[in-house]
Amino acid sequence: MSEDDYCLIDAARPPKADGPPYAECVLCRKPTEYPESYKGITLCPVCEWQEAQRTSCSG
């Protein structure tokens, strides 16, 4: 079984930005890797990793 067999959550991610301006992280307000024009929740790499750890499946 692969890791994908355990989680049924669809973690759609916004497209990476080619350059500034970057969207702010919704948690810490630091720049993210995503374009400012992206509509939705954006997280910086640190908050994204912490959120993934917090919500990961414990299969």
Sequence and secondary structure as in RCSB ss.txt:
>XXXX:A:sequence
MSEDDYCLIDAARPPKADGPPYAECVLCRKPTEYPESYKGITLCPVCEWQEAQRTSCSG
>XXXX:A:secstr
  GGGT           SSSSEEE TTT  EEEEETT  S    HHHHHHHHHHH    
